[in-house]
Amino acid sequence: MRTRITAGLAVVAVTLTTLPLASAFGAQLVAPSFTAAQAANGKSVYDVTCASCHGQNLSDGAYGPPLNGDGFLQRWGGKPMDGLFLAVTGMPAGAPRSLDDETYADLLAYILQNNGVHSAAEPLPANPQQLSALLLPSIGPNPTGGISSGAKLPPPPNPRSNPLDQVTPVTEAMLADAPAGEWLTWRRTNDSLGYSPLKQIDRSNVGTLRVAWSWALPQGPSQVTPLVHDGVIFVHGFGDVVQALDASSGELLWQYARWLPKDINAMQMGKRGMGIYGTHLYVATSDAHVIALDVKTGAVAWDTVVGDLAAGFNMTGGVLLAKGKVMVGTSGQAPGGNYIVALDAETGKEAWRFYTIARPGKPGGDSWNGLPLAQRNGASVWVPGSYDAKLGLAFFGVAQTYDTGPLLHPVGTPGVVNAALYTDSTLALDPDTGELKWYFQHFPNDQWDLDWAFERHLLKLPVGGQEQTVLVTGGKIGIYDLLEAGTGSYLASIDLGLQDIVTGIDPETGEKHINPAALPSRDKIVSVCPHADGTKNWLPSAYNPETHMLFVPLMEICMDLVPVPEGEVPTLSAGVRWAGRPRSNSDGLYGRLQAINLETRKLGWVQRQRAPRSSGLLVTAGGLVFGGDLDRYFTAYDQDDGRQLWQVRLNDVSNAAPISFSVNGRQYVAVTVGHGVLSMARRALVPEIRFPSSPAATLWVFEVPAE
């Protein structure tokens, strides 16, 4: 049963999902039965046909997913057996359905035997319709012997309704202006505001907020923003596990789990966002694919390769849905750099590809200090993009390059510069064609790893006496740029006052003037603010369109750029590594929550604390700001003055962004936790803060008590 990933569908049995958990909603299912002869014949077939991929023990093969044990039962246990039978008949890869149905049933009997089900007198049927009435046990061998073969399991006395039965297609209009109770993109809508119009939870009752339910996620870092649609919450877990849950109760509805073959260089990675459109949920995977899952079942509709892992590509950001396209950026240090790709939402077929490193001989190609294309790298896109339907433009942020050494000093060739397009830029692309409509480089020749690759807020502000769509985005350096979204024309900048690299900004063009003393040196330690971890990082800010207030999670930290000795690999190829340090005269308060009035471009209130900020922010119409910190606290603040109104300490650190949604007239607030690299880097500042011994990833959902 060879299970290679192809350029089209992933022919891997465990990446397919069965029907929702029918037993939980009232269906009467029966424990499976098979004969000893079936299992024996199944073993003979398995040894010849399947063991080369899945291993002699069903779980130790190099090319196939495990067919027994906890991982297998998590994917298939507690579900009707017809789905597993159909997946088995799709094997072996390259010759699906090459065995007769009775032989496939024998193979399934052998798999059941290896998962703690005992043989009996009644044979296992080879008919999917009959198998749909059999329930695969969700636990393996145990001292009690499990459930007797053929035992009838009565339905639950109070069967629940299944919200998946009522799920409706998501339209493009909904992605632009979602119903108040929905959360349809990583920042709720395609303008990336992070704002919920719900106000049932407000200043007067937030103090009574309590846990409604929680759900353990796969162990590992969690940076995901869940999505909510029609009473179903979709969440991405570490290791490419996607789950659909009843948003009001936390009951599991379906699960998709991706198997990563051992012979590819795929590292499990957390993701920051998914996308939902039509009847599909779109997910970027750790093996650099994009998959479309059926919203109601979790079944794979299509699976498309986007990046070559061997070349160094991966995807950690998330998808943007617009104009029938699934747009996603790649990350990594592959020669020639990264790109944004658009796939047809219905078929997964690639529509266009835009390279984020300018090509020689093309516009911007002379901005890499004379480097040939093979020596240009970086320019990752590791945060989901934004989209404005009226302008018809998709906006993406592009990161820096670590290979800074060849760019440090201009080569002096006429017409050649070292700005390194399109690093640290905003790109405005036509979703239909991938054509670049405009770009704005916020920070040319970034020698400090100060990405400007984060959320692009799209909002309405008065410009020249008329209301216009304005793009607002900030970089690690702690400066926000405001651009006219239709043209990319520079409007203004807001410096939060926590950096010393930029000494001035041209009021007409937005060009940043750099302090030459801040450039890295191979001869001495250079101290600069901020740290490469950023005054601001990818953890998204949130904007209230009613008050024009932007709320930003920040960190007050600086760094030393230390020349590395001969033979040591530098962090940046300019020959330095960085080491964190507090700001001069620091009072030991590193976490900062900053309010900014974007209409007046003035800084508002600030809330400072010892623990660094570790999560993105949520703003609601109830006058609240929600965010998480490195000391595991999750807090609600008053938008008007930053007063703390409610706080709870969770089991782990949140490295995600909270959301709010409503089901059946009740408002909820949700956040995922599970500390990762970002938290570990910030912990060095506060050694007294202790983490759980392993990331205890969890989805927490809160509500106020019913009146």
C-alpha positions in Angstrom: 0.0 0.0 0.0 2.5 2.6 -1.2 1.5 6.1 -0.2 3.5 8.7 -2.0 2.3 12.3 -2.2 1.7 13.3 -5.8 1.4 16.7 -7.4 -2.4 16.2 -7.4 -4.3 14.3 -4.8 -2.4 13.1 -1.7 -3.0 9.3 -2.1 -2.6 8.7 1.6 -5.3 6.8 3.4 -5.1 8.7 6.7 -5.4 12.1 5.0 -9.0 11.2 4.0 -11.7 11.7 6.6 -14.9 9.9 7.1 -18.4 11.2 7.9 -18.9 13.2 11.0 -19.1 11.3 14.3 -22.5 9.8 13.5 -22.7 7.9 16.9 -22.7 11.2 18.7 -25.8 12.4 16.9 -28.0 9.5 17.4 -27.1 6.8 14.8 -27.1 3.2 16.1 -23.8 1.5 15.2 -22.4 -2.0 15.8 -19.0 -3.1 16.8 -17.2 -4.9 13.9 -16.8 -8.6 13.6 -14.3 -10.6 11.4 -13.1 -14.2 11.3 -9.7 -15.5 12.1 -9.4 -16.8 8.6 -10.0 -13.3 7.2 -7.3 -11.8 9.4 -4.8 -14.6 8.5 -5.4 -14.1 4.8 -5.2 -10.3 5.3 -1.7 -10.8 6.9 -0.5 -12.8 3.9 -1.7 -10.1 1.5 -0.3 -7.3 3.7 3.2 -8.9 3.9 3.4 -9.0 0.1 1.6 -5.8 -0.9 1.8 -3.4 2.0 4.7 -4.0 4.4 7.3 -2.4 2.1 5.6 1.0 2.8 3.9 0.6 6.2 6.4 -1.7 7.8 6.2 -5.3 9.2 4.5 -3.9 12.4 2.1 -1.7 10.5 3.6 1.4 12.0 7.3 1.3 11.2 7.4 1.9 7.4 9.3 4.7 5.7 6.7 5.5 3.1 3.3 4.8 4.6 1.3 6.2 7.6 0.8 4.0 10.6 -2.1 1.5 10.5 -2.2 0.8 14.2 -1.7 2.6 17.5 -2.9 5.9 18.9 -2.3 8.0 15.8 -4.3 5.6 13.6 -7.2 5.4 16.0 -7.3 9.2 16.5 -7.9 9.5 12.8 -10.3 6.6 12.3 -11.6 5.5 15.7 -15.1 6.2 16.7 -16.2 6.5 13.0 -18.2 4.2 10.7 -15.9 1.8 8.8 -17.0 2.5 5.3 -14.6 5.4 5.0 -11.6 3.4 6.0 -12.6 0.6 3.7 -12.8 3.0 0.7 -9.4 4.4 1.6 -7.9 0.9 1.8 -9.4 0.1 -1.7 -7.5 3.1 -3.0 -4.2 1.2 -2.4 -1.7 0.3 -3.4 -0.6 3.6 -4.9 -0.3 3.4 -8.7 -2.7 0.4 -8.7 -5.8 1.3 -6.8 -8.6 -1.3 -6.6 -6.3 -3.9 -8.1 -7.5 -6.4 -5.5 -11.0 -7.8 -5.1 -13.3 -6.5 -2.5 -13.1 -9.6 -0.3 -9.3 -9.3 -0.2 -9.6 -5.7 0.9 -12.0 -6.8 3.6 -9.4 -9.4 4.7 -6.8 -6.6 4.9 -9.1 -4.5 7.0 -9.7 -7.5 9.3 -5.9 -7.8 9.8 -5.8 -4.1 10.6 -8.6 -4.4 13.1 -6.8 -7.3 14.7 -3.7 -5.2 15.1 -5.8 -2.5 16.8 -7.3 -4.7 19.6 -10.4 -6.1 17.9 -10.8 -9.8 18.4 -12.0 -12.3 15.8 -15.4 -13.9 16.0 -17.7 -16.2 13.9 -19.2 -13.4 11.8 -17.1 -12.3 8.8 -16.4 -8.7 8.0 -18.5 -7.6 5.0 -16.9 -6.3 1.9 -19.7 -3.9 1.2 -19.4 -0.2 2.1 -23.1 0.1 2.8 -22.9 -2.7 5.4 -19.6 -1.3 6.8 -21.3 2.1 7.3 -23.2 0.5 10.2 -20.0 -0.8 11.9 -18.1 1.4 14.4 -14.3 1.2 14.5 -13.4 1.3 18.2 -11.5 4.4 19.3 -9.2 2.7 21.8 -6.7 0.0 21.3 -5.9 -3.2 23.2 -6.8 -3.0 26.9 -7.2 -5.4 29.9 -11.0 -5.4 29.8 -11.1 -6.7 26.2 -13.1 -3.8 24.8 -16.5 -4.3 23.2 -17.7 -7.7 22.1 -17.8 -8.3 18.4 -21.3 -7.7 17.0 -22.5 -6.0 20.2 -25.2 -3.4 19.5 -24.5 0.0 20.9 -27.7 2.0 21.7 -27.8 5.6 20.6 -27.3 8.4 23.1 -30.5 9.1 25.1 -30.4 12.8 24.1 -28.9 13.0 20.6 -27.7 16.5 19.6 -28.2 18.3 16.4 -25.2 18.5 14.2 -24.3 22.1 13.2 -22.6 20.8 10.1 -26.0 19.9 8.7 -26.8 23.7 8.6 -23.5 25.0 7.2 -24.0 27.3 4.2 -21.4 28.3 1.6 -19.2 31.3 2.3 -19.4 34.1 -0.3 -16.9 36.7 -1.3 -19.3 39.3 0.1 -19.1 37.6 3.5 -15.3 37.7 3.4 -15.5 41.5 2.9 -18.3 42.1 5.4 -18.9 39.1 7.6 -22.1 38.5 9.7 -21.4 40.0 13.1 -21.1 36.6 14.8 -18.7 35.0 12.3 -14.9 34.9 12.1 -14.0 34.0 8.5 -10.4 35.0 8.0 -7.4 35.2 10.4 -8.5 38.8 11.2 -12.2 38.1 10.8 -12.6 39.8 7.4 -10.3 40.5 4.4 -9.5 44.1 5.6 -7.5 42.5 8.5 -8.9 44.8 11.2 -9.2 42.2 14.0 -12.4 43.9 15.1 -15.7 42.2 16.2 -18.9 44.2 16.1 -20.4 42.0 18.9 -21.1 43.9 22.1 -23.0 41.5 24.3 -19.8 41.2 26.3 -18.9 44.7 27.4 -17.3 46.8 30.1 -20.2 46.1 32.5 -20.1 42.3 32.4 -16.7 41.3 31.2 -15.6 40.8 34.8 -17.9 37.7 35.0 -16.3 36.0 31.9 -15.9 32.3 32.6 -14.8 29.2 30.7 -17.6 27.9 28.4 -15.5 24.9 27.2 -11.9 24.0 26.2 -10.4 21.5 23.8 -6.9 20.0 23.9 -5.0 20.5 20.6 -2.1 18.3 19.3 1.0 18.9 21.5 3.3 21.5 20.0 3.4 25.3 19.4 0.1 26.9 18.4 -0.1 30.2 16.5 -3.4 29.6 14.8 -6.4 31.9 14.6 -9.5 29.7 14.5 -12.3 30.3 12.1 -16.0 30.3 12.9 -18.9 29.8 10.5 -22.5 28.7 11.1 -21.9 27.5 14.6 -18.8 25.5 13.7 -15.2 26.4 14.8 -12.3 25.2 12.7 -8.9 25.0 14.3 -5.5 24.0 13.1 -3.3 21.9 15.4 0.5 21.3 15.3 1.4 18.5 13.0 -1.1 19.5 10.4 -4.2 18.4 12.3 -7.4 20.2 11.3 -10.5 19.8 13.5 -14.1 21.0 13.2 -15.8 21.5 16.6 -19.3 22.5 17.7 -18.7 26.1 18.6 -21.2 26.2 21.4 -20.2 22.9 23.1 -16.7 22.0 21.9 -17.8 18.6 20.6 -15.5 17.2 17.8 -17.3 16.9 14.5 -14.5 15.8 12.2 -10.8 15.6 12.1 -8.2 15.7 9.3 -4.7 14.6 10.0 -1.9 14.8 7.4 0.8 12.2 7.3 4.3 13.5 6.4 6.4 10.9 4.6 9.8 10.2 6.2 11.6 10.5 2.9 10.9 14.2 2.5 12.4 17.1 4.3 9.1 18.2 6.0 9.3 19.7 9.4 6.0 20.0 11.3 5.2 23.7 11.6 2.4 25.7 13.2 0.2 27.9 10.9 -1.1 31.3 11.6 -4.3 31.2 9.5 -6.6 29.2 7.3 -9.3 30.3 4.8 -12.9 29.4 4.2 -14.8 30.0 0.9 -17.7 28.3 -0.7 -17.9 24.8 0.8 -14.2 24.4 1.4 -11.7 25.1 4.1 -8.2 25.9 2.7 -5.0 25.0 4.6 -1.3 25.3 3.9 0.6 22.2 5.0 4.0 21.5 6.4 5.1 19.7 3.2 4.4 23.0 1.2 1.1 21.9 -0.2 -2.3 23.7 -0.1 -5.3 21.5 0.5 -9.0 22.1 0.2 -11.1 20.3 2.7 -14.9 19.7 2.5 -16.3 21.9 5.3 -18.9 19.3 6.2 -16.8 16.2 6.3 -13.1 17.2 6.2 -12.6 15.1 3.1 -9.8 16.3 0.7 -11.3 18.0 -2.3 -7.9 18.8 -3.9 -4.2 18.8 -2.9 -1.7 21.0 -4.8 2.1 21.3 -4.4 3.1 24.9 -3.9 6.8 24.7 -2.9 9.7 22.3 -3.2 10.9 21.3 0.3 14.2 20.1 -1.0 14.9 23.6 -2.3 14.1 25.1 1.1 10.5 26.3 0.8 7.9 26.1 3.5 4.6 27.9 4.4 3.8 29.1 7.9 1.4 32.1 7.2 -1.9 31.3 5.8 -4.1 31.8 2.8 -6.0 34.8 1.4 -9.3 34.1 -0.5 -10.5 36.6 -3.2 -11.8 36.6 -6.7 -12.1 32.8 -6.7 -8.4 32.5 -5.9 -6.5 30.9 -3.0 -3.4 33.1 -2.6 -0.5 32.1 -0.3 3.1 33.1 0.1 6.2 30.9 0.7 9.0 31.2 3.2 12.6 30.1 3.4 16.1 30.9 2.2 16.0 29.1 -1.2 18.2 30.6 -3.9 16.2 33.0 -6.0 13.8 33.8 -3.2 10.2 33.3 -2.5 6.9 33.9 -4.2 3.2 34.3 -3.9 1.1 31.8 -5.7 -2.6 31.8 -6.6 -4.6 28.6 -7.0 -8.1 28.2 -8.4 -10.4 27.8 -5.4 -12.5 25.0 -7.1 -9.7 22.9 -8.7 -6.5 23.8 -7.0 -4.9 24.5 -10.4 -2.2 27.2 -10.3 -3.3 30.5 -11.9 -0.2 32.7 -11.4 3.0 33.1 -9.5 4.6 36.4 -8.4 8.3 36.3 -7.3 9.0 38.5 -4.3 12.7 39.0 -5.3 13.0 41.2 -8.3 14.6 39.3 -11.3 17.6 40.6 -13.2 16.5 42.5 -16.2 13.1 43.2 -14.7 11.9 46.2 -12.8 13.7 46.4 -9.5 16.2 43.7 -10.7 19.1 46.2 -10.4 18.4 46.7 -6.6 20.4 43.7 -5.3 23.9 45.2 -5.4 24.8 43.3 -8.6 24.1 39.9 -7.1 23.1 37.2 -9.6 19.6 35.7 -9.0 21.0 32.5 -7.5 22.7 34.5 -4.7 19.5 36.4 -3.8 17.3 34.8 -1.1 14.8 35.6 1.5 11.8 37.9 0.9 9.5 35.5 2.7 5.7 36.0 2.9 4.8 34.5 6.3 1.7 36.4 7.2 -1.7 36.2 5.4 -2.5 39.0 3.0 -5.4 41.5 2.9 -7.9 42.3 0.1 -10.1 45.2 -0.8 -13.0 44.3 -3.1 -13.8 47.8 -4.3 -10.1 48.4 -5.3 -9.8 44.8 -6.6 -6.3 44.6 -5.0 -4.6 42.0 -2.8 -2.0 43.3 -0.4 1.0 41.2 0.9 3.9 42.1 3.2 7.3 40.8 2.3 10.1 40.1 4.8 13.9 40.7 4.7 16.9 38.6 3.8 19.4 37.1 6.2 22.1 37.3 3.6 22.8 40.9 4.5 26.6 40.9 4.0 26.6 41.3 0.1 24.2 44.2 0.5 25.9 46.1 3.4 27.9 48.5 1.2 26.9 49.7 -2.3 29.1 48.3 -5.1 29.3 51.7 -6.8 28.2 50.4 -10.2 26.1 53.1 -12.0 22.4 52.2 -12.0 22.9 49.4 -9.3 21.6 50.0 -5.8 21.4 47.8 -2.6 17.7 48.3 -1.7 17.0 44.6 -2.3 13.4 44.8 -3.7 10.9 43.6 -2.7 12.1 43.0 0.8 10.3 44.8 3.6 7.7 46.0 1.1 4.0 46.1 0.6 2.9 44.5 -2.7 -0.5 45.3 -4.3 -1.4 42.5 -6.7 -4.3 41.9 -9.1 -5.9 38.6 -7.9 -7.0 37.7 -11.4 -3.6 38.0 -13.1 -0.9 38.4 -10.4 0.1 41.7 -12.0 2.0 44.1 -9.6 -0.1 47.3 -9.5 2.2 49.1 -7.1 4.7 48.5 -4.3 6.1 50.5 -1.5 9.4 49.6 0.2 9.2 50.6 3.8 12.7 49.8 4.8 15.4 49.3 2.1 18.5 47.3 2.8 17.4 45.9 6.1 20.7 45.0 7.9 19.0 44.2 11.3 16.3 41.5 10.5 13.6 44.0 11.1 10.8 42.6 8.9 8.0 44.7 7.7 6.0 41.7 6.7 3.0 41.8 9.0 -0.8 42.5 8.8 -2.0 45.1 6.3 -5.0 47.0 7.8 -7.4 48.4 5.2 -9.5 51.2 6.7 -11.3 54.4 5.9 -9.7 57.7 6.9 -10.1 61.3 5.7 -7.3 62.2 3.2 -7.3 65.7 1.6 -10.8 66.3 2.9 -12.3 63.1 1.4 -12.6 59.6 2.9 -10.3 57.1 1.3 -9.1 53.6 1.8 -5.8 53.7 3.7 -3.4 50.8 4.2 -1.7 50.9 7.6 1.1 48.6 8.5 4.0 48.5 11.0 7.4 46.8 11.0 9.5 45.3 13.8 11.2 48.6 14.1 8.1 50.1 15.7 7.1 52.6 12.9 3.7 52.5 11.2 3.4 53.7 7.6 0.1 55.0 6.1 -0.4 54.6 2.4 -3.2 55.4 0.0 -4.4 51.9 -0.8 -5.4 52.5 -4.4 -2.1 53.9 -5.5 0.5 53.2 -2.8 1.1 56.9 -2.4 2.8 57.8 0.9 0.6 59.6 3.5 2.4 59.6 6.8 4.4 57.6 9.4 3.9 57.2 13.1 7.1 56.4 15.1 6.3 54.8 18.4 9.6 56.1 19.9 11.2 52.8 20.7 13.9 52.7 18.0 17.2 54.5 17.3 18.1 53.3 13.8 15.9 55.7 11.7 16.8 59.3 12.4 14.2 60.9 10.2 11.4 60.2 7.6 10.9 62.3 4.5 7.3 63.7 4.9 6.7 63.6 1.1 8.1 60.2 0.1 8.4 58.2 3.4 12.1 57.5 2.8 13.8 56.5 6.1 17.1 58.2 7.0 19.4 55.7 8.7 21.9 56.4 11.4 25.2 55.1 9.9 26.5 54.3 13.3 23.8 51.6 13.7 25.1 49.5 10.8 26.7 46.2 11.7 30.4 46.1 12.1 33.0 43.3 12.0 35.2 45.3 14.2 33.1 46.3 17.2 29.8 45.6 19.0 27.0 47.9 17.8 24.1 48.5 20.1 20.7 49.3 18.5 17.0 49.4 19.4 14.9 47.4 18.8 16.0 43.7 19.0 15.5 41.6 15.9 12.6 40.0 17.7 10.9 43.4 17.2 9.3 46.1 19.1 6.4 44.8 17.0 6.3 41.4 15.5 3.8 39.3 13.5 1.4 39.3 16.5 -1.3 41.4 14.9 -2.6 44.8 16.1 -6.3 45.5 16.0 -8.4 48.5 14.8 -11.8 49.8 15.9 -13.3 51.6 12.8 -15.9 53.3 15.0 -13.2 55.2 17.1 -10.3 55.2 14.6 -8.1 53.7 17.4 -5.4 51.1 16.7 -4.2 48.9 19.5 -0.7 47.4 19.2 1.1 44.7 21.3 4.7 45.8 21.7 8.0 44.8 23.4 10.6 47.2 24.8 13.9 45.5 24.0 17.2 46.3 22.2 20.2 44.3 21.0 23.9 44.1 20.6 25.2 43.2 17.1 28.3 41.2 18.1 31.0 40.3 15.5 31.5 36.6 15.4 35.0 35.0 15.6 36.4 33.1 12.6 34.7 29.8 12.1 31.5 30.7 13.9 28.4 30.9 11.7 26.9 34.4 12.1 23.2 35.1 12.4 23.4 37.7 9.7 26.0 37.3 6.9 27.3 40.8 7.6 29.3 38.8 10.2 27.4 39.4 13.4 25.1 37.7 15.8 22.6 39.5 18.0 22.2 39.4 21.7 19.3 40.9 23.6 19.5 43.6 26.2 17.1 46.0 27.9 16.7 49.6 26.8 19.0 52.0 28.5 17.6 53.0 32.0 15.0 50.2 31.7 12.7 49.8 34.6 12.2 46.1 33.8 8.8 46.6 32.2 9.1 45.0 28.8 5.4 44.4 27.7 3.7 47.4 26.2 0.1 47.8 24.9 -0.1 51.0 22.9 -3.2 52.9 21.7 -2.9 55.1 18.5 -5.5 57.4 17.1 -5.0 57.0 13.3 -7.3 59.9 12.5 -5.1 62.4 14.4 -1.9 60.2 14.1 -1.3 60.8 17.8 -0.3 58.2 20.4 -3.0 57.4 23.0 -2.8 55.6 26.3 -0.1 53.0 27.0 -0.2 50.1 29.4 3.2 48.7 30.5 4.0 45.6 32.5 6.8 43.2 33.3 5.7 40.3 31.1 6.3 40.7 27.4 3.3 40.6 25.1 2.9 37.2 23.5 -0.3 37.3 21.6 -2.1 39.4 19.0 -5.1 41.5 19.9 -8.8 41.5 19.6 -11.0 44.6 19.7 -14.8 44.5 20.1 -17.7 46.9 19.8 -18.2 46.3 23.5 -15.3 48.6 24.2 -12.8 45.9 25.0 -9.3 44.9 24.0 -8.2 41.3 24.6 -4.6 40.0 24.6 -2.3 37.5 26.1 1.1 37.7 27.8 4.2 35.6 28.4 3.2 34.9 32.0 0.1 33.0 30.7 -2.4 35.7 31.6 -5.2 36.5 29.2 -6.6 39.9 29.9 -9.5 42.3 28.8 -8.8 46.0 28.8 -11.0 49.1 28.5 -10.4 50.6 25.1 -10.8 54.1 26.4 -8.0 54.1 29.0 -6.3 50.7 29.1 -7.7 49.8 32.5 -7.6 46.1 33.2 -11.2 44.8 33.5 -10.8 41.0 33.6 -7.9 38.5 33.7 -7.5 34.7 33.8 -4.3 32.6 33.9 -4.3 29.8 31.3 -2.4 26.5 31.2 0.2 27.8 28.6 1.3 30.9 26.7 -0.8 32.3 23.9 1.2 33.0 20.7 -2.0 33.5 18.6 -4.7 36.1 18.2 -8.0 35.9 20.1 -11.3 36.0 18.3 -15.0 36.6 19.2 -18.1 34.9 17.7 -21.7 34.2 18.5 -23.9 31.1 18.4 -27.6 31.0 19.2 -27.5 34.6 20.4 -24.6 34.1 22.8 -21.2 35.8 22.4 -18.0 34.0 23.0 -14.3 34.9 23.2 -11.7 32.3 22.1 -7.9 31.9 22.1 -5.4 29.1 21.5 -2.4 28.6 23.7 0.8 26.6 23.2 4.2 28.3 23.5 6.7 28.2 20.7 9.9 29.9 19.5 8.6 33.4 19.8 7.8 32.8 23.5 11.2 31.2 24.2 13.0 34.1 22.7 11.2 36.6 24.9 11.6 34.5 28.0 15.3 35.4 28.3 14.3 38.9 29.5 12.3 37.5 32.4 14.0 34.4 33.8 11.5 34.2 36.7 8.6 33.3 34.3 8.4 29.6 34.0 6.8 27.6 31.2 5.1 24.2 31.2 7.7 21.5 30.5 6.1 20.9 27.1 3.7 23.0 25.0 0.2 22.2 26.3 -1.7 23.5 23.3 -5.4 24.2 24.1 -8.3 26.0 22.6 -10.1 28.1 25.3 -13.6 29.5 24.8 -15.1 32.0 27.3 -18.7 33.3 27.9 -20.5 35.4 30.4 -23.1 33.6 32.5 -26.7 33.6 31.2 -29.0 36.0 32.9 
